[in-house]
Structures are given as C-alpha cells and as structure tokens.
C-alpha cells in the first residue's frame, strides 16, 4: 500500500476510495465500447454519470436506456452496487477470502464508513450486510421478473429485473425504461415491489441487523427504535398527504391509488424513481417532496438526506424546549447533548449548502419560462440528498452546473461530517483544559 494512503485518516480514506471508483467508472463510460452508437462520450458527462451512480443518486445528463449499451449499463450497475454497499464491503470480503484479519485502522475505517458505534465485529457485520443486501436484491429481481419477463421476454426481462432490483435497493434511481416508471403508473404490483425495495435499502444496515438478531437478544437499540418509528410516521403521513393532494386523479381503483401514493411517499426519501411529471404537480406536492428529500433515509443506509434519526431527535428536542425542559428523553433514555449538538450542526450545514449552491446555480443556469426558483432548489436538494428526482434541469446543466451538482452528490453520499473531518487538519484541543470567562449575547 502506498505510503500516502497509510498516512490518511479514515474519513480521507473513505473519500479516496469513492473517488477511485468514480475515476475508474468514468473512464469506462467515456470509451466507445459503452455507447449505443460506438462513439466516445464526453468525459464530463461520463464523470457526471459515474458520480451519480457511485453516489447512488440517479441524476443523469444522458438517458441511461438510450445512450449506454449493455456494457455501459453493466458498468453503471457495478458502480451502483459498490456505491450502495460501500467499497469497504469489498475490502472486507477480499480479506476474508485471503484469510487475513482487518487491522486496527481497517476496523476504524469500517466503523466510520458504516456509522457503527464500535470497532468490534465490524467485519462480521459488513459480511452480514452484504449477504442481506444480495438476498434482498435477488428476491426483488425474482418478484419483478414475474411482471417483466412476460412483457419483455426472457433475456431482457431478467436483465431488467436484476438492474432495477439492485438500483431500487441501493436507492440509486437509475432505470432502463427511458421514462422511469411511467409505463407502470397503473401497475400496483410493480409499484409496491419497487417501494419495498427502496424502503429496504433506506432502513440502514444497523436497523436490519437489530431486526435480524431481535429473536435472539429480545431487544432493540434506541437508534433502531427511533429509525423505525420515524420511517413509519413519514411513510403513513406521506401516503395520506399525497392521497389528499392527488384526490382529483383518483380513477376508481383504490388499490392502484393507494399503491401510487404509497410509492410517492417513499421514492423522495432517496429512491429517485417516478411515474409522474413533477413539473405538472402542485406547489404543495413539490414542497412535500422537497421536505421528504431533505429528511431522507436512516443513518448507515444507502439513502441520503439529514436522516430520519436526525430529524427525530430534532423534533423531540424542540418539543422539550417548548416544554421548558433541558433534557431530551426517549423511551426512558436521555439523548446525550453531544448528539443533540450534532443534529443542529448537520441541519444548519445542510441548509447552508442548499442555499449557497442554489444561489450560484441561479446565476450560472438558464431557467425555462414559467419556472421559478423551485426549479433549482428542487435539483439541489435532490442531488445533496442523493435522490435523483428532477424538474428537468439536469440534462441542460452548464459545465459549471454539472460540476456543482457532482460536488453535491458526492457530499450527500459520503456524508457532510465525514467531509468536514477529512478536511480538518488541526488537532482537536480539549475544551475542558481551557476555560474562558462567560459573557451574555442578546439573541432571538
């Protein structure tokens, strides 16, 4: 291993790993062998697609079904798989096959990459994660093939089933249907399968491990309890709100209507698939979609956003503040103040990034007629939350716009705090060793 890699901190190694995958993938996509017409794709577009695939976002400057041939689509799928599971999972599998044990630094890297709370048994957890993900994707592919094979034939049907099962479980949003899931708008079976695949990927690896081991240990961690509670609230509330907003489109088939709105409540939280034109929806629907994109999935999952647990702690803390209480309690457990501080840091930084990047894009990009600032804000939130939904800005991005969206997707997948820790160079000073006199500042 090169010396400069050995000297990297775990957050820096995580960034280096993802950048390596993106670089290799972009080179393959730029080659003529990946193009439908046998022509080389511009490197900027290839790089954009590689970032989008590895960061499991789904935003595309070229149509995945039209532009790339089977080889190019396989490259995209590999990057989606690596980006969804994390490149560390493949390192653990390699160490396992060669009979080696992870070093202490590797254990720290695994902990940081998957948001584990301890370095112990991280390699075993990663192997369990890989097995669970592959089994889930296989089940999803088999279920989708029931519908796809009769429609597209054996070869195409199986390939479509595998591609979309991996893409949905990884919360990537890439599709091979040219217009996402528009042709399945009135197909509740496909919509429900895709919804559950997206949901399974957005739960988070820690939650899945807790659920699997529940029958043995007979308990569930506070993290998983909050994550499952918030996910249930968001799914139910989202389904109800979308149903009310879309009541005019009710076609008399309650099962189809329920499946559609259930899907709409899940896909903004990092799924990226759609069966409707968001340009034709109401502003209320757009706001609801942006809120769900902003919240995202659960920590340690393939989903982006500020995360369900972050939002849950924020809501609980605000509730206790309004009750004039100083401790945030959840299921007879006090949430540490450092966790609450981290929540406010993440929310503030997310909002700051959204407004800064939106401001620059409003200068660099040309907005179509009859489109307001939501045209850009929607795109920025979608990229940062690694969702992949768009109002149509992506294909028309300028070179600067593409670079900015790539940065957003990368930050969203790696994690804001990981990027901050990777960039910080000074040693942390113990604040308890130095005390300064206090003085009040008028706020509020």
FENNORLIN-V840805 format. One record per residue. RES is the residue in one letter. PSI is psi as a letter, one per 40 degrees, with the letter a starting at -180 (* if undefined). NEAR is the number of other C-alpha atoms within 8 Angstrom. Layout:
{{RES | PSI | NEAR} {RES | PSI | NEAR}}
This chain:
{{X | h | 4} {X | i | 5} {X | d | 6} {X | d | 6} {X | d | 8} {X | d | 7} {X | e | 6} {X | i | 8} {X | i | 7} {X | d | 11} {X | d | 13} {X | d | 11} {X | d | 11} {X | d | 11} {X | d | 10} {X | d | 8} {X | d | 9} {X | d | 11} {X | d | 8} {X | d | 8} {X | d | 10} {X | d | 13} {X | d | 10} {X | d | 8} {X | d | 13} {X | d | 14} {X | d | 11} {X | d | 10} {X | d | 14} {X | e | 12} {X | i | 11} {X | d | 11} {X | e | 9} {X | e | 16} {X | i | 15} {X | d | 9} {X | e | 5} {X | f | 8} {X | i | 9} {X | h | 10} {X | i | 11} {X | i | 7} {X | d | 9} {X | d | 7} {X | d | 10} {X | d | 13} {X | d | 13} {X | d | 14} {X | d | 13} {X | d | 15} {X | d | 12} {X | d | 14} {X | d | 16} {X | d | 16} {X | e | 16} {X | f | 17} {X | d | 17} {X | e | 14} {X | h | 14} {X | h | 11} {X | e | 11} {X | i | 8} {X | h | 9} {X | d | 12} {X | d | 10} {X | d | 9} {X | d | 9} {X | i | 13} {X | a | 11} {X | d | 7} {X | d | 9} {X | d | 13} {X | d | 11} {X | d | 8} {X | d | 11} {X | d | 12} {X | d | 12} {X | d | 8} {X | d | 14} {X | d | 16} {X | d | 13} {X | d | 11} {X | d | 13} {X | d | 13} {X | d | 13} {X | h | 10} {X | d | 10} {X | d | 10} {X | d | 11} {X | d | 9} {X | d | 8} {X | d | 12} {X | d | 9} {X | d | 8} {X | d | 11} {X | d | 9} {X | d | 7} {X | e | 6} {X | e | 6} {X | i | 7} {X | i | 6} {X | h | 10} {X | i | 6} {X | d | 6} {X | d | 8} {X | d | 8} {X | d | 13} {X | d | 10} {X | d | 13} {X | d | 13} {X | d | 13} {X | d | 10} {X | d | 11} {X | e | 9} {X | f | 8} {X | i | 12} {X | e | 5} {X | i | 6} {X | e | 10} {X | h | 5} {X | f | 6} {X | d | 12} {X | d | 10} {X | d | 7} {X | d | 9} {X | d | 10} {X | d | 11} {X | d | 9} {X | d | 11} {X | d | 10} {X | d | 8} {X | d | 8} {X | d | 10} {X | d | 8} {X | d | 8} {X | d | 10} {X | d | 13} {X | d | 10} {X | d | 8} {X | d | 13} {X | d | 13} {X | d | 9} {X | d | 9} {X | d | 12} {X | d | 12} {X | d | 8} {X | d | 9} {X | d | 13} {X | d | 13} {X | d | 9} {X | d | 7} {X | e | 9} {X | i | 9} {X | d | 8} {X | d | 8} {X | d | 9} {X | d | 14} {X | d | 12} {X | d | 8} {X | d | 11} {X | d | 14} {X | d | 12} {X | d | 10} {X | d | 12} {X | d | 15} {X | d | 12} {X | d | 15} {X | d | 14} {X | d | 16} {X | e | 15} {X | f | 18} {X | d | 20} {X | e | 16} {X | i | 13} {X | i | 12} {X | f | 9} {X | e | 7} {X | d | 9} {X | f | 6} {X | b | 11} {X | f | 10} {X | d | 9} {X | e | 7} {X | e | 10} {X | d | 11} {X | f | 7} {X | g | 8} {X | d | 12} {X | d | 6} {X | d | 10} {X | d | 13} {X | d | 11} {X | d | 11} {X | d | 11} {X | d | 12} {X | d | 8} {X | d | 14} {X | d | 16} {X | d | 10} {X | d | 9} {X | d | 14} {X | e | 15} {X | d | 13} {X | i | 14} {X | d | 10} {X | d | 9} {X | d | 12} {X | d | 9} {X | d | 11} {X | d | 11} {X | d | 9} {X | d | 7} {X | e | 9} {X | d | 10} {X | e | 7} {X | d | 5} {X | e | 6} {X | f | 7} {X | i | 5} {X | i | 9} {X | i | 7} {X | d | 7} {X | d | 8} {X | d | 11} {X | d | 9} {X | d | 10} {X | d | 14} {X | d | 10} {X | d | 8} {X | d | 11} {X | d | 10} {X | d | 8} {X | d | 8} {X | d | 10} {X | d | 11} {X | d | 9} {X | d | 8} {X | d | 13} {X | d | 14} {X | d | 9} {X | d | 8} {X | d | 12} {X | d | 11} {X | d | 7} {X | d | 9} {X | e | 8} {X | d | 7} {X | d | 5} {X | e | 5} {X | h | 9} {X | e | 6} {X | e | 4} {X | g | 7} {X | d | 8} {X | d | 7} {X | d | 10} {X | d | 11} {X | d | 10} {X | d | 11} {X | d | 12} {X | d | 13} {X | d | 13} {X | d | 13} {X | d | 12} {X | e | 15} {X | d | 14} {X | d | 14} {X | d | 15} {X | f | 19} {X | e | 22} {X | d | 15} {X | e | 16} {X | i | 12} {X | i | 11} {X | e | 10} {X | i | 6} {X | h | 8} {X | d | 8} {X | d | 5} {X | e | 5} {X | i | 8} {X | i | 6} {X | d | 6} {X | d | 7} {X | d | 10} {X | d | 10} {X | d | 8} {X | d | 8} {X | d | 9} {X | d | 12} {X | d | 8} {X | d | 12} {X | d | 15} {X | d | 12} {X | d | 12} {X | a | 16} {X | a | 18} {X | i | 13} {X | h | 10} {X | e | 10} {X | a | 13} {X | e | 14} {X | i | 19} {X | a | 16} {X | i | 15} {X | e | 14} {X | i | 12} {X | d | 14} {X | d | 12} {X | d | 9} {X | d | 11} {X | d | 11} {X | d | 10} {X | d | 11} {X | d | 8} {X | d | 10} {X | d | 10} {X | d | 8} {X | d | 8} {X | d | 12} {X | d | 9} {X | d | 7} {X | e | 6} {X | f | 6} {X | i | 8} {X | e | 6} {X | h | 7} {X | h | 10} {X | h | 9} {X | h | 7} {X | f | 5} {X | f | 5} {X | h | 6} {X | h | 8} {X | h | 10} {X | i | 6} {X | d | 6} {X | d | 6} {X | d | 8} {X | d | 12} {X | d | 8} {X | d | 8} {X | d | 12} {X | d | 9} {X | d | 8} {X | d | 11} {X | d | 9} {X | d | 8} {X | d | 9} {X | d | 10} {X | d | 8} {X | d | 8} {X | d | 8} {X | d | 12} {X | d | 9} {X | d | 8} {X | d | 10} {X | d | 11} {X | d | 8} {X | d | 8} {X | d | 10} {X | d | 11} {X | d | 6} {X | d | 9} {X | i | 9} {X | h | 5} {X | h | 8} {X | i | 5} {X | i | 4} {X | e | 4} {X | h | 8} {X | a | 6} {X | e | 7} {X | d | 7} {X | d | 11} {X | d | 11} {X | d | 11} {X | d | 11} {X | d | 13} {X | d | 13} {X | d | 12} {X | d | 15} {X | d | 16} {X | d | 16} {X | e | 18} {X | f | 18} {X | d | 23} {X | e | 15} {X | i | 12} {X | i | 11} {X | e | 10} {X | e | 6} {X | d | 10} {X | d | 11} {X | d | 8} {X | e | 7} {X | i | 11} {X | i | 8} {X | d | 7} {X | d | 8} {X | d | 11} {X | d | 11} {X | d | 9} {X | d | 9} {X | d | 10} {X | d | 12} {X | d | 8} {X | d | 11} {X | d | 16} {X | d | 11} {X | d | 11} {X | d | 15} {X | d | 14} {X | d | 11} {X | h | 8} {X | d | 11} {X | d | 7} {X | d | 9} {X | d | 13} {X | d | 8} {X | d | 8} {X | d | 11} {X | d | 7} {X | h | 6} {X | d | 5} {X | i | 4} {X | i | 4} {X | h | 4} {X | h | 4} {X | h | 6} {X | d | 6} {X | e | 5} {X | d | 5} {X | h | 6} {X | h | 6} {X | i | 4} {X | i | 4} {X | i | 4} {X | h | 4} {X | i | 4} {X | h | 4} {X | h | 4} {X | i | 3} {X | * | 2}}
